[in-house]
Amino acid sequence: MKYSLSAKNLVCRNLESRASYCAGLLNPEHTKEITGVVRSDSGLLSHTFNQAVTNSVMPTRILQRFVVDYFAERHSPFTLWHCASKSLDDAELAELGLKRRESLVAMAVEVQRLAADDDLPQELRGKLEIVPAAAGELATVGDIQAAVYNGAREGPQVKKFYHLLQEIPEQKRSRLKYFLGKLDGEAVAAGCLFASADALGFYDLVTLQDYRGRGIGRAIFHHLVGQALKSHHKHAVALAPANRQELLLEAGFFAVGEVAHYQFEP
């Protein structure tokens, strides 16, 4: 695998695919594409599940008409991910209500190069169990994901997504694989693998605040690495904050570019 623009494109295609897949489970036929941008509307008032992904620079007026005006008319928040190497005009986007957030690092690897570390800290041995989330446990996954928002409006919307997902037959949501970390039987962490046509994406690794710093998140990440190694996928991808790359680099991922991140709140 050549770690270049093509590797970054793997990350962005996986991001596009996941956004449209998650939105389509709740709101079919509401992902639309024009040259350079994909827009996915989940029907929720959620910037987590309403997303637009751009892979080229275009006039701001096109983004306004195709994305911003669309969600503004629905009084709905959304997230814009900009994957092209050339930047958008932050000042023009700010005038449209799109606020720049922390950029994330696009990361990719050939799956065969991954290395999982199953060695748990002594205090977790015999206490931490990492298991696939059963259908009836998807709401629990949602509770863990929503805890990140600490009472903000996004939290209930995230919970709603997982409650609705719980009602969808497994074969219709099979590209999403959720895992729970259970400490002494209590679910305290979660993570997800999403399978697109050309890569396996690592997403939504969250540990509840009171349980951080014990190695639980690291254990779930390496469990996902182990699952990837057992899969048929040739490549794995992820997005990570710039100050949280070490775990992925340790497992074999490479940083392959930057993805700009904006949010719109109506």
C-alpha positions in Angstrom: 0.0 0.0 0.0 1.4 3.4 -1.0 0.9 5.9 1.8 -0.1 8.9 -0.2 -3.2 10.6 -1.4 -4.7 7.2 -2.3 -4.4 6.1 1.3 -6.2 9.2 2.5 -8.9 8.6 -0.1 -9.5 5.2 1.6 -10.2 7.0 4.8 -12.5 9.5 3.2 -14.4 6.9 1.2 -15.0 4.9 4.4 -16.2 8.1 6.1 -18.6 8.8 3.3 -19.9 5.2 3.2 -20.5 5.1 6.9 -22.3 8.4 6.9 -24.6 7.3 4.1 -25.1 3.9 5.6 -26.1 5.1 9.1 -28.4 7.8 7.7 -29.9 5.3 5.3 -30.8 2.9 8.1 -33.2 5.5 9.5 -34.0 7.7 6.5 -33.7 5.7 3.2 -32.9 7.6 0.0 -31.7 10.7 1.8 -28.1 10.6 0.8 -27.4 12.7 -2.2 -24.2 13.4 -4.2 -22.9 16.0 -6.5 -19.4 16.4 -7.8 -17.1 16.6 -4.9 -19.6 16.4 -2.0 -21.8 13.7 -0.4 -24.7 14.8 1.9 -26.4 12.3 4.3 -29.5 13.2 6.2 -30.5 10.8 9.0 -33.7 12.6 9.9 -32.4 13.2 13.4 -31.4 16.6 14.8 -27.9 15.4 15.1 -24.5 16.5 13.9 -23.2 13.0 14.6 -25.5 11.4 12.0 -26.2 14.2 9.6 -23.0 14.6 7.6 -21.5 16.1 4.5 -18.1 14.9 3.1 -16.2 16.9 0.5 -13.2 15.6 -1.5 -12.5 18.7 -3.5 -12.6 22.5 -3.1 -15.7 24.1 -4.6 -17.2 27.6 -4.5 -18.8 28.3 -1.1 -22.1 29.1 -2.8 -22.4 25.5 -3.9 -21.8 24.2 -0.4 -24.4 26.7 0.8 -27.1 25.6 -1.7 -26.5 21.9 -1.6 -25.7 21.4 2.1 -26.1 24.4 4.4 -29.5 25.6 3.0 -30.8 22.0 2.9 -30.1 21.4 6.7 -31.0 25.0 7.7 -34.5 24.6 6.1 -34.9 21.5 8.4 -33.5 23.3 11.4 -31.0 20.5 11.7 -27.4 20.4 12.8 -24.8 18.6 10.7 -21.0 18.0 10.4 -18.9 18.8 7.4 -15.7 16.8 6.8 -13.3 18.3 4.2 -10.9 15.7 2.9 -9.2 17.6 0.0 -5.6 18.8 0.6 -6.5 22.3 -0.4 -8.4 24.2 2.4 -11.8 25.7 2.2 -12.3 29.4 3.2 -13.0 29.3 6.9 -14.2 32.9 7.0 -16.8 32.3 4.3 -17.9 29.1 6.0 -18.2 31.0 9.3 -20.6 33.5 7.7 -22.8 30.5 6.8 -22.8 29.3 10.4 -20.1 26.5 10.0 -17.7 26.6 12.9 -14.3 25.1 12.5 -13.5 22.4 15.0 -10.4 20.4 15.7 -9.1 18.7 12.6 -8.5 15.0 12.7 -5.7 12.9 11.4 -6.6 10.3 8.7 -4.9 7.0 9.4 -4.6 3.9 7.3 -2.8 0.5 7.2 -2.7 -2.8 5.4 -4.5 -5.2 7.7 -1.7 -7.8 7.5 0.6 -5.2 9.1 -1.5 -4.7 12.2 -0.3 -6.1 15.5 -2.7 -6.7 18.4 -1.6 -6.5 22.0 -3.9 -8.7 24.2 -1.9 -8.2 27.4 -4.2 -6.6 30.0 -3.0 -4.6 33.0 -3.0 -6.8 36.1 -6.0 -5.0 37.7 -8.2 -5.8 34.6 -7.4 -9.5 34.3 -10.4 -11.6 35.0 -12.5 -8.5 35.3 -12.7 -7.0 31.9 -14.7 -8.8 29.2 -14.9 -7.5 25.6 -17.9 -8.9 23.7 -20.0 -8.2 20.6 -23.0 -6.1 21.5 -26.1 -8.2 21.3 -29.2 -6.7 19.6 -30.7 -5.8 23.0 -27.5 -4.1 24.1 -27.4 -1.4 21.3 -29.2 1.0 23.6 -26.4 0.5 26.1 -23.9 1.3 23.4 -25.9 4.5 22.8 -25.8 5.4 26.4 -22.0 5.2 26.5 -21.7 7.2 23.3 -24.2 9.8 24.5 -22.3 10.3 27.8 -19.6 12.2 25.9 -22.1 15.0 25.4 -22.8 15.5 29.1 -26.4 16.6 28.8 -26.1 18.6 25.6 -28.8 18.3 23.0 -26.7 15.9 20.9 -26.8 13.2 23.7 -30.5 12.4 23.4 -30.3 12.3 19.6 -27.4 9.8 19.8 -29.4 7.7 22.2 -32.4 7.8 19.8 -30.3 6.6 16.9 -29.2 3.5 18.9 -32.7 2.8 20.2 -34.0 2.9 16.6 -31.1 0.8 15.4 -32.1 -1.8 17.9 -35.3 -2.3 16.1 -33.6 -2.9 12.7 -33.0 -6.6 11.8 -29.3 -7.5 12.1 -28.9 -8.4 8.5 -29.9 -4.9 7.5 -27.2 -3.3 9.7 -24.6 -6.0 9.3 -21.8 -3.6 8.2 -21.8 -2.1 11.7 -20.2 -4.3 14.4 -20.4 -2.9 17.9 -18.4 -4.1 20.9 -18.8 -3.6 24.6 -16.2 -3.5 27.3 -17.7 -4.9 30.5 -15.9 -4.5 33.8 -17.2 -6.9 36.4 -20.3 -7.3 34.2 -21.0 -3.6 33.8 -20.7 -2.0 30.4 -18.3 0.8 30.7 -16.8 1.2 27.1 -17.7 0.7 23.5 -16.3 0.6 20.0 -17.3 0.0 16.5 -16.0 -1.5 13.2 -17.6 -0.4 10.0 -17.1 -2.3 6.8 -17.0 -0.4 3.5 -16.2 -1.9 0.1 -12.5 -1.3 0.4 -11.6 -0.8 4.1 -12.6 -1.6 7.7 -13.1 1.6 9.7 -12.4 2.0 13.4 -15.0 4.3 15.0 -16.6 5.5 18.3 -14.2 4.2 20.8 -15.5 5.6 24.1 -14.9 4.8 27.8 -17.1 6.3 30.5 -15.4 9.1 32.3 -15.2 7.3 35.7 -13.3 4.4 34.1 -10.7 6.2 32.0 -7.0 5.8 32.7 -7.2 2.1 33.5 -6.3 0.7 30.1 -9.9 -0.2 29.1 -10.0 1.9 26.0 -6.7 0.5 24.9 -8.0 -3.0 25.5 -11.1 -2.4 23.3 -8.9 -0.9 20.6 -6.6 -3.9 20.4 -9.7 -6.2 20.5 -10.9 -4.4 17.3 -7.4 -4.9 15.8 -7.8 -8.6 16.5 -11.1 -8.6 14.8 -9.7 -6.8 11.8 -6.9 -9.4 11.5 -9.6 -12.1 11.3 -11.5 -10.3 8.6 -11.2 -10.5 4.8 -10.4 -6.8 4.5 -7.1 -5.7 3.0 -7.1 -2.2 4.6 -8.1 -0.6 7.9 -8.7 3.1 8.4 -9.4 5.5 11.3 -9.7 9.2 12.2 -7.9 10.4 15.4 -7.2 13.7 17.1 -3.6 14.8 16.6 -2.7 14.3 20.3 -4.2 10.7 20.3 -2.4 9.0 17.5 0.1 6.9 19.6 -2.2 3.9 20.1 -2.9 3.6 16.4 0.7 4.1 15.4 1.7 1.4 17.9 -0.6 -1.1 16.2 0.8 -0.3 12.8 -1.4 2.6 11.4 0.2 5.4 9.4 -0.9 9.1 9.4 -1.8 9.8 5.8 -3.3 13.4 6.0 -5.6 15.8 7.7 -9.4 16.0 7.6 -10.9 19.4 8.4 -14.0 19.4 10.6 -16.8 21.9 10.8 -20.1 21.9 12.6 -23.4 23.7 11.9 -26.0 24.4 14.6 -29.3 26.0 13.4 
